């Protein structure tokens, strides 16, 4: 039998992530024996061993690694379908409520472009309500995949567009943001090499899929923290040129001559059939 139930996938993903039946059972709010039986039944149905069991817990087999990856994606897709269906509920019925789209945007990014997009779409006949969901660095992808957002503004090369449809909206250069009194702040231009190894000013580190690359610079969680650390002379940051809009008097932005361009895209799930979303994408493409 090839069909898997979402309940089975939730059980297996919990065990795989916790690597322990007892902790997984606690997380799921159930007793351990029925959870163990459910996983055993799943293994028999699939005809493969998913877990290697020992006294300390469990380890994934090769087949288990595959099911963990696929199971997470399937659960995200199921949750996304439920969330988007609830948001669309009644919008296509005569006299039903106005449709709603959730647009994920990294906080402090693309203000001017976002304003233009919202104004242009609001002028469209029959436009849906847009809820702007401000998120942290790199969170747009997850929000799109699990249905908390219908569409997002994403920025390459930092965000991955894999699995999404997208339309490029704007391209810009990058700048180094330094404390205003630092000697490098007096330069007209800089290179990436100039700012990578400044002894007294380590480069700020941004998360990628929730993890930070090793390095001496501070781990950045949000724009307010970054702005404060730069003003205090604790770090330098490489950001898009449009970030000049949030700079303080204690900051100086210097253009980088060799940094790759940043492209802002509007991105959405490839399978979407939402008419409201199609209208938003059309409005964005005309900017």
Secondary structure, DSSP 4 states (H G I P E B T S, - for coil): -----HHHHHHHHHHHHHTSHHHHHHHHTS-HHHHHHHHHHHHHHHTS--EEEETTEEEE-HHHHHHHHHHHHHHHHHHHHHHHHHHHTTTTSTTPPPPEEEEEEETTS-HHHHHHHHHHHHTSTTPPEEEEEEE-TT-HHHHHHTTS-SEEEEEETTS--TTEEEEEEEEE-EEEEEETTSGGGG-SEE-HHHHHT-TTSPBPB-EETTEE--SSSPBP-SHHHHHHHHHTTS-BEEEEGGGGGG--TTEEEEEESSSPPEEEEEEEETT---HHHHHHHHHHHT-
